[in-house]
Amino acid sequence: MNREPVTGKGATGTALTTVSRAPAAHFGFVNPPVYRGSTVLFESFDEMAPGAAPYHYGRWGTPTTDALCDAMTEIEHGVAALVMCSGLATIATVLQTLAAPEGRVLISRSSYPAARKFCDEVLHRQGVSIDEFSLADPAELAAKLDERTCVVYLDLPGSSHFDMCVLRDLVEIAGPVPVVVDNTWGTPYFFNPLDQGASIVIHSMSKYIGGHADSMVGTAVFASFDMYERVKSVSRLTGQAVGADDANLALRGLRTLAVRMDRHFQSACDVASWLRDHPLIESVHYPPLVGDSGHAAWRTQYSGAGGVFACVLKDGGEGAVRNAIDGLSLIGRGWGWGGYESVACPTTVSRDNARRIGIRLSIGLEDPDMIRQDLDVALRAGHR
């Protein structure tokens, strides 16, 4: 395989299986119970006052959501966490909190498209200026920072281009400006952005943490209580909430995250290396591959990687991509990723000032040789 062994820090498998568990408090049962509820009943008038009892209203939190928040706080090395109804809801709430009228948001050029759309269509209408920067060019970020900048937001790696940066370098450039990082691809098992100076780390737990493509949950983990309280206030005022079952599915997914991510990483390296040598593939964009433009930055920070990457066909037109995707049988066609199943979708890859349509692959837990076989058949059938 065209990758090198890596060493680094992240949540250990033992931490993931033991965090936020208290069997003695639940009659010895391994997992905490699932609390479904909206109304909370009180013993007295005085107990109904906000803060007088541990729980006040279901939308504001339950023992189930608290267990998930406690777990995410610990494994991302933060001081507190919030959970919301999706990853995008979390991104929107955090940016809504930090952005100010007449202020400025700097967002990485390769960020999740829906995050950029929220900035352009919601924050911009509220008087917030939006500008972008390249992850691969820290000097561009430095040139665009000014006294109006409220927040720097980025995906690591870039959502479709899979470009990479050294996060600590960007944090130092940003100075007092909060840096918000989406760590969904890396997961807390392979990377902890708060340890590199980020202010907030975001996850779509619908992806790797949930791991089974059957839940909708997002989380934000904070480096400071002040920022946590600010975002919590906005999340409550905008009605953010997570259902008990979705929270429980995310908490359950954490328990197996280590073994799943090791398999995703190993299989993705296997498939990506094979694809890079395939006669019908022009390029593969995956930071763990030696020779990838983001490899050096990835290697200095991560102990592994998510199993999502992009490839560009030599016959790189839309028709070839359509034929290849339609030719898949084992690999599914879908926009989600991070589940146990392999999934493919079209994507736009921008590298070296060129934009090409390509295929984004989320490598699942199937046997890698069967994934390779399915891709080979689809690529060759689409090429005819």
N, C-alpha and C positions, 0 to 999 in steps of 0.2 A: 504494500500500500504506500502511496506517496504522502505519507504523513510522518511526523516525528512523535516520539513519546512525550507526554507533557506532565508536569507536576504543578500543583497549585492548591489553592484553598477553596473551599465551598462547604456546604453542609454535608456532614458524613451520613452514611446510610444509617448508622446507629441513632444519630440525632433525628433523622426524619422519621424513624419508627417509634421513637420514645417521646418526642416533643409534644407538649400540651395533652398529656394523658394523666389521668388520676383515677385509676381503678378503685382505690379505697373509697373515693367519694361517690362511686356508682355501684356499690354492693359487689365489687370485684369484677364487674364486666370490663372487658378490655377497652372498648370504645365508649366515648360519652354518648348519652342518649340524644335523640334528635328532638329538639323543642320546636314544635309548630305552634305558633300563636300570635295573635295581635294584641288582645286585651290582657292586661296584667291586673290581678285583684290584690287589694291591700287590706291590712288588718284594721287600719284606722284612718281618720281624716289626715292626721299629721304625716302618716307614711306616704300619702299621695303626693306630697311636695316633691318636685324634681330633686333628685340626689338623695332623698331620704331612704330609698330602698335600692337594692342592687339593680333592679330592672324596672322600667317605667312604662314602656310601650314596645310592642314587638318590633316595630320598624326601627327602633333605636338600638336594637341588639338583644340577643338571647344567649344563653350559655353555649349554644351550638356555634353561633357566629363569633362569640368571644374566644372559644377554643381555637377557631381558625385564625383569628387575628393574633392570638398569643403565639401560635405556631409560626406564622409568617414573620412576626417581629423577631423571634429568636433565630430562625434560620437565615434571615436576611440581615442580621446584626443591627437592627434598628431599635428605636425606643418605643414605638407604637405603630399600629397598623389599622387601616380601615378596609372593609370589604364592601363592594358595590355590585350592581346587577350584571356588569359585564366589564371587559377590559376597556372598551371605548367609553363607557360611562365613567370609569375611573379617570381616564385621560382627560375627558371633558371637564370633570369636576375639579381636578387639580389645576388645569390651565385656566378655568374660569375663576378660580380662587386667586391665582398668582398674577393674572393679567389685570391691568388697570387702564381705564380710559386715558388716551394720549400716551399710553405706554407701548412697549414693543415686545413681541415674542419672536425669538430666533429658533427655528425648527430645522433639523437636519433635512437635507434635500431628499434623502431616501427613507424618510419616516413613513410609517403606516399611512396610506392614503386617506383613510377616514379621519385620522388626527389632523392632517393638513386641511381637509375639507371643513372640519369643525372650526379651525382657525380662520379660514377664509370666509366662511358663510355665517358664522356666529360671532366670533370675537371681533372680526373686522367691522361688522355692523355696529358694534358697541364702542367704536373709536379706538380699537387696538390695531397698531401697525404690525404686519406680519412680514418677516423676511426669512430667507433660508441660507444655509451654509453647507459646505461639503464636509463630511466626516474625514475625508482623506486630506483636507487642507486646513489645518488649524489656523493658519494665517488669515484665512477668509473670515473665520469666526472673530478673531481679534480685530479685524478691520471693521466689522459690522457692529461690535459692541459699543453702546453709548450710554449716557446717563438715563435714557428712557427705557432701557432693556429691563424687562421684569422677570424673564425666565428663559432659560435655554433648554430645549426639549430635543431628545434624540432616541432613536432605536439603535440598539447594538445587537447584531450588525444591522445595516440598512435593510429595510423590509423587503425590497425586491432586488436591490443591487448587491446586497451582502458585502458592502464596503465596511471598513472597520477603522477604529481610531484607538489611541491610548487614552482611556477615559481621564486618568489623572492629569494629563497634559491639558485637556479641554477644561477641566475643573479649575486648574491654575489660571488659564486664560480668562475664564469667566469671573474670577475673583469673587466679589460678594453676591453676584447674581446666582439665584438658585439653579441648579442643574438637575433636570428630571430625566431619568433613564428608564426606558422600557426594556426589561430583562427577561421577557417571555422566552426568547430563543435560548438564552444561556441557562436559565433556571438558577435557583439558589444553590443547586448541587454543584454547578460548575463555575459560578461567578457571583460575587457580591459587590455591586456598584457602590453601596454606602461606604465600604472599606476604602474605596478609591476617591472619596470626597463628594460623591453625589448627595443631593439634599433629599430626594425622594426616588424610590424605585417602584415601578409599576409592573404588574403582571396581569395578563389575561389568563386566569386559572382555568378557563375553558380549554386551554391548550395542554401543555405537558403536565401541569400539576394535576388537573382533573384526569387527563390521560385516556379517557374513554369516549370522547366526543358526545357526551350526554349531559353536560352541565354548562351553565352560564354564570360565571363569577369573575369579578375583577378585584384587585387589591392594590393599595398604595401603602408602602412601608416608609417610615420617616426617620430622618437622622436627628430631628429636634422636636420637642413637645410643642413649641410655638407654632411651627408649620402644621403639625398634626391637628392642633386645635382650630386653626384657621380653616383647613380643608374639612374637618369634621363638621364645623358650623354650616358650611355651604352644602355639604352632602345631606345634612338633615333638612335644611331649608328647601332643597330641591327634591326631597322625597326618596333619596337613594336607600335601597334596601335589598337584602338577599334572602331568598326563600331558604327555609331550614334544610330542605332536601338537597338543594344545590350546594349549600355550605358543607353539608355532610359529605357529599360526593367529592368535593375538593379536599377535604380533610382526609378522606379515605385514600385519595390519589397520592397524597404526600407520602403515605407509608411505603409505597412501592416505587417512588420516584427514582431512587438510586439505581435499582436494577433495570428499570425501563430506560433511563437515560444512558446508562452504559451500553445497552443494546442498540438504542437509536444511534448513538455516536459511532459505535463500531460498524454497524451496517451502513450508515451514511458514508463513512470514509471508504468502505469497500465499494459501494455503488458509484460514488463520485469519482474515485480513482479509475474504475473500469470505464465509466463514461468519458473521462478525459482522453482515453486512448481509443475511443470508438471512432470508426472511420466516418460516421455521419454527424459527429458532434464537433462544433468549432471551439467551444469553450465551456468550462464549468466554473462556477463562482461559489466557492466554499472556503472560508478562511482556514480551516484545518489543513487543507492541501498545501504541501510545500510548493512554493512558486506562486500561490495566489497573492494578489496585491495586499490583502489584509492579513496575511499569515503571521508576519512579525508582530503586529499589534495584538493579534489574537493570542499568540503564544506567550506573550509577557503577562497576560491577565487571566486566562481561562485554564481550567484543568480538564476541559472537555468541550463539547459543543452540542447544540441541538442538531437534529437530523434533517434540517430544511436547507435546501440550496437551489440554485438556478443553473440551467444549462441553455446554451444557444446552439441551434442546429446549423450545419454548414449551408443547407438550403433554408435560410432563416426567414422565409416568408410566412405569412399567416396561414396559408394553405398547408404548408408542411407541418406546422405546429398543430393545426387542427387534425390533420390525418394521423399524426403520432398519438395525440391524446385520445382520439376516437378508436385507435387500434389497441388500446390497453384493455386487458381483461382482469388481471389480478389487482392492479393498481386502480383505485377509484378516481373518479373525476369529481372534484369539489373544491370549494374555496377555503375550507377549514384546514387546520393542521395540528400536529401535536398529539394526535390520538394513536391508538395501537395499530391502526390501519394505514397503509401507504396511500397517498392522495397526490394527484397532479392537477395543475391548472395553468393556464397561460399567464405570462407575466411580461413586464417590460424591463429589460436590463440595460442600464446606462453605465458604461465604462469608457474611459478615454474619449469623452465628448461624443460618443456614438450611442444611439438608442436602438436596441434590437428587441424584437419580440422573442421570447423564449418560453421555457417550461419551468415552473417551480415544482419541485418534488419534496414532499414530506415523507421521509422513509420511516416505515412503521416497524412492527415486530415480526413480520413474516421472514421466512428464510431468505437471506440475501441472494442466493443463487436463483431463486424463483423470481425475485424482483428484477434481477439482471435479465433473466430470460424473457420476462414480460416486456421489458423496455426494448430489448433487442428485436423481438418480433414486431413491436409497434413501430419502431424507428424504420426498420427495413420495409415494412408494408407501406408506411407513409411515404417512403422515398420512391416507390415504383410509379 
